[in-house]
């Protein structure tokens, strides 16, 4: 390819092709698989928020940094990992049908989706209460205002607080090194389990199959995994020395 041809290449001409090829499509004829015919006192949800096609980049998309884009450009997007949904579509999920009269909803969100999350919880029949967990991912992403390094779990309530109550010493602030895209730290679902050990619990939009929890979603594996076993395995991998630095690998 000549130098003139290289100069004519734009980042958009490359990443628009990637975006079309890598965006995940819902394989179902309808938006959602059916929900269980059961009532739950604890619901844990990680909605597949839609970011309007927004993608994350690095310096490989800058023409002066990557002449002719001969080096493969880096792109990351939630839509590359799973089918995302707009707020209107998320509201269509009938979570109210599986929520008991007394029920707690724990919902994952990010800063840009905070207002939408509170609106969604209300649409599902819950009242927003507080931020239950703040996850410091220990790795930052570019942000328009400040560097993005945290995600949140919001707590919503319907009716009264489910009884009996378990642990009352679960920490709000968590520092766990981010692993693969969209994977959430197991310590969160472990904390919720300890808070509500006797209640019927379900994870929505699940991609794991934890013992003691029902689950619902498009990507649930058949084999169950024990939360305690996962945590013990992760703890055994902590304090790994790398070039004289102590790091946490999860």
C-alpha positions as CSV (number, residue, x, y, z in Angstrom):
1,X,0.0,0.0,0.0
2,X,1.4,3.4,-1.0
3,X,2.0,6.2,1.5
4,X,-0.9,8.2,0.0
5,X,-3.2,5.2,0.5
6,X,-2.1,4.9,4.1
7,X,-2.8,8.6,4.7
8,X,-6.3,8.2,3.5
9,X,-7.2,5.5,6.0
10,X,-9.2,6.8,9.0
11,X,-9.8,5.2,12.4
12,X,-13.6,5.3,11.7
13,X,-13.2,3.3,8.5
14,X,-11.6,0.6,10.6
15,X,-13.6,0.6,13.8
16,X,-17.0,0.9,12.1
17,X,-16.3,-2.4,10.5
18,X,-15.2,-3.9,13.8
19,X,-18.3,-2.6,15.5
20,X,-20.6,-4.2,13.0
21,X,-18.8,-7.5,13.1
22,X,-18.3,-7.8,16.9
23,X,-21.7,-6.4,18.3
24,X,-23.6,-9.2,20.0
25,X,-27.2,-9.9,18.9
26,X,-29.9,-11.4,21.1
27,X,-30.5,-14.9,19.8
28,X,-34.1,-15.1,21.1
29,X,-37.2,-14.3,19.1
30,X,-38.4,-12.1,22.0
31,X,-36.3,-9.8,24.1
32,X,-36.3,-12.0,27.2
33,X,-36.6,-15.7,28.2
34,X,-39.5,-16.4,30.6
35,X,-39.0,-15.5,34.3
36,X,-39.4,-18.2,37.0
37,X,-42.9,-18.7,38.5
38,X,-41.7,-18.0,42.0
39,X,-41.4,-15.1,44.5
40,X,-38.1,-13.9,45.8
41,X,-37.0,-11.8,48.8
42,X,-33.6,-10.9,47.3
43,X,-33.0,-9.9,43.6
44,X,-29.5,-9.2,42.3
45,X,-29.3,-7.7,38.8
46,X,-26.6,-6.6,36.5
47,X,-28.5,-5.0,33.6
48,X,-26.8,-5.0,30.2
49,X,-26.9,-1.2,29.9
50,X,-26.8,0.3,26.5
51,X,-24.3,3.2,26.0
52,X,-25.6,4.3,22.6
53,X,-22.8,2.6,20.7
54,X,-20.1,4.4,22.7
55,X,-16.8,2.6,22.6
56,X,-13.5,2.8,24.5
57,X,-10.3,3.6,22.6
58,X,-6.6,4.0,23.2
59,X,-3.8,5.7,21.3
60,X,-3.9,3.2,18.5
61,X,-6.9,5.1,17.1
62,X,-4.9,8.4,16.9
63,X,-3.5,8.8,13.4
64,X,-0.3,10.5,14.4
65,X,0.4,7.8,17.0
66,X,-0.4,4.8,14.7
67,X,0.7,5.9,11.2
68,X,-1.5,4.3,8.6
69,X,-3.1,2.3,11.4
70,X,-0.6,-0.5,10.6
71,X,-0.8,-1.5,14.3
72,X,-4.1,-3.1,15.1
73,X,-6.4,-0.6,16.8
74,X,-7.9,-1.2,20.2
75,X,-11.7,-1.0,20.7
76,X,-13.8,-2.1,23.6
77,X,-17.6,-2.0,24.0
78,X,-20.2,-3.6,26.3
79,X,-22.1,-4.6,23.1
80,X,-19.1,-6.7,22.0
81,X,-19.5,-8.9,25.0
82,X,-23.3,-9.3,25.3
83,X,-26.5,-7.9,23.8
84,X,-27.2,-4.6,25.4
85,X,-30.6,-3.1,26.2
86,X,-32.0,0.4,26.3
87,X,-33.8,1.7,29.4
88,X,-37.2,1.3,27.7
89,X,-36.5,-2.4,27.0
90,X,-35.3,-3.0,30.5
91,X,-38.5,-1.5,31.9
92,X,-40.4,-4.2,30.0
93,X,-39.0,-7.0,32.1
94,X,-41.7,-7.9,34.7
95,X,-39.5,-8.1,37.8
96,X,-42.5,-7.1,39.9
97,X,-44.0,-10.5,39.1
98,X,-41.1,-12.3,40.9
99,X,-40.7,-9.9,43.8
100,X,-42.2,-10.9,47.1
101,X,-44.1,-8.4,49.2
102,X,-41.0,-7.7,51.2
103,X,-38.0,-7.7,48.8
104,X,-34.6,-6.1,48.4
105,X,-33.2,-5.4,44.9
106,X,-29.4,-5.0,44.4
107,X,-28.6,-3.4,41.0
108,X,-25.2,-2.9,39.4
109,X,-24.7,0.5,37.7
110,X,-22.1,2.9,36.5
111,X,-21.9,6.7,36.8
112,X,-23.4,7.5,33.4
113,X,-26.3,5.1,34.1
114,X,-27.0,6.2,37.7
115,X,-30.2,8.2,37.0
116,X,-31.5,5.4,34.6
117,X,-30.9,2.8,37.3
118,X,-33.0,4.7,39.9
119,X,-35.8,5.1,37.2
120,X,-35.5,1.4,36.4
121,X,-35.8,0.3,40.0
122,X,-38.9,2.4,40.3
123,X,-40.4,0.9,37.1
124,X,-39.8,-2.6,38.6
125,X,-41.8,-1.6,41.7
126,X,-39.0,-0.6,44.1
127,X,-38.0,2.4,46.1
128,X,-34.3,3.6,45.9
129,X,-32.6,3.5,49.3
130,X,-28.8,3.7,49.1
131,X,-25.6,2.7,47.5
132,X,-24.9,-0.8,48.9
133,X,-21.5,-1.3,47.3
134,X,-18.8,0.8,45.7
135,X,-16.3,-1.2,43.7
136,X,-12.9,0.4,43.2
137,X,-11.6,-1.6,40.2
138,X,-8.0,-0.4,40.8
139,X,-7.7,0.3,37.1
140,X,-9.1,3.4,35.4
141,X,-10.7,4.1,32.1
142,X,-10.7,7.4,30.2
143,X,-13.5,9.7,31.4
144,X,-14.9,12.9,30.1
145,X,-14.9,14.5,33.6
146,X,-12.6,12.4,35.7
147,X,-10.9,9.0,35.2
148,X,-13.5,6.3,35.6
149,X,-12.5,3.7,38.2
150,X,-15.6,2.7,40.1
151,X,-18.9,0.9,39.7
152,X,-21.8,0.8,42.1
153,X,-24.5,-1.6,43.5
154,X,-27.6,0.3,44.4
155,X,-30.1,-1.0,47.0
156,X,-33.9,-0.7,46.5
157,X,-36.6,-1.9,48.7
158,X,-40.2,-3.1,48.3
159,X,-42.3,-3.4,51.4
160,X,-40.3,-4.1,54.6
161,X,-36.8,-5.4,55.1
162,X,-36.8,-9.2,54.6
163,X,-36.4,-11.1,57.8
164,X,-34.5,-12.8,59.4
165,X,-31.5,-10.6,58.8
166,X,-28.1,-12.1,58.7
167,X,-24.7,-10.3,58.7
168,X,-24.6,-6.6,59.5
169,X,-20.9,-6.0,59.0
170,X,-20.6,-6.2,55.2
171,X,-18.4,-3.5,53.9
172,X,-19.6,-1.0,51.3
173,X,-16.2,-0.1,49.8
174,X,-14.5,-2.9,47.9
175,X,-11.0,-2.8,46.3
176,X,-10.8,-5.7,43.9
177,X,-8.7,-5.6,40.7
178,X,-10.8,-5.7,37.6
179,X,-10.6,-8.9,35.6
180,X,-12.4,-9.6,32.3
181,X,-14.8,-7.1,30.8
182,X,-18.1,-6.8,32.8
183,X,-17.1,-9.6,35.3
184,X,-18.2,-8.5,38.8
185,X,-16.3,-9.4,42.0
186,X,-17.7,-12.5,43.7
187,X,-17.3,-10.8,47.1
188,X,-20.4,-8.8,46.3
189,X,-22.8,-11.8,45.9
190,X,-21.0,-13.4,48.8
191,X,-21.8,-10.3,51.0
192,X,-25.5,-10.3,49.9
193,X,-25.7,-14.1,50.7
194,X,-24.3,-13.4,54.2
195,X,-26.8,-10.6,54.7
196,X,-29.8,-12.7,53.6
197,X,-28.8,-16.4,54.2
198,X,-32.3,-17.8,54.5
199,X,-34.2,-15.8,51.8
200,X,-35.1,-17.0,48.3
201,X,-32.6,-15.3,46.0
202,X,-32.2,-14.9,42.3
203,X,-29.6,-13.3,40.0
204,X,-30.9,-11.6,36.9
205,X,-28.8,-11.3,33.7
206,X,-26.6,-13.9,35.3
207,X,-23.5,-15.5,33.7
208,X,-22.6,-17.8,36.6
209,X,-24.6,-20.5,38.4
210,X,-24.0,-20.1,42.1
211,X,-25.1,-22.7,44.6
212,X,-28.0,-21.4,46.7
213,X,-29.1,-18.9,44.1
214,X,-31.6,-19.2,41.3
215,X,-30.6,-17.4,38.1
216,X,-32.0,-16.1,34.9
217,X,-30.3,-14.9,31.7
218,X,-28.9,-15.8,28.3
219,X,-25.5,-17.2,29.3
220,X,-26.0,-19.4,32.4
221,X,-23.7,-22.4,32.6
222,X,-25.2,-25.8,33.6
223,X,-22.7,-26.6,36.3
224,X,-23.0,-25.0,39.7
225,X,-20.2,-23.3,41.5
226,X,-19.8,-22.6,45.2
227,X,-19.2,-19.0,46.2
228,X,-16.9,-19.9,49.1
229,X,-14.8,-22.2,46.8
230,X,-14.4,-19.3,44.3
231,X,-13.3,-16.9,47.0
232,X,-10.9,-19.3,48.5
233,X,-9.4,-20.0,45.0
234,X,-9.0,-16.2,44.4
235,X,-7.5,-15.6,47.9
236,X,-4.9,-18.2,47.2
237,X,-3.8,-16.2,44.1
238,X,-3.4,-12.9,46.0
239,X,-0.1,-11.3,46.9
240,X,1.6,-12.4,43.7
241,X,5.0,-10.8,43.4
242,X,5.7,-9.2,40.0
243,X,8.9,-7.2,39.5
244,X,9.1,-6.4,43.2
245,X,5.5,-5.2,43.4
246,X,2.7,-7.0,45.3
247,X,-0.5,-7.3,43.2
248,X,-3.9,-8.7,43.6
249,X,-5.1,-11.0,40.8
250,X,-8.8,-11.8,40.6
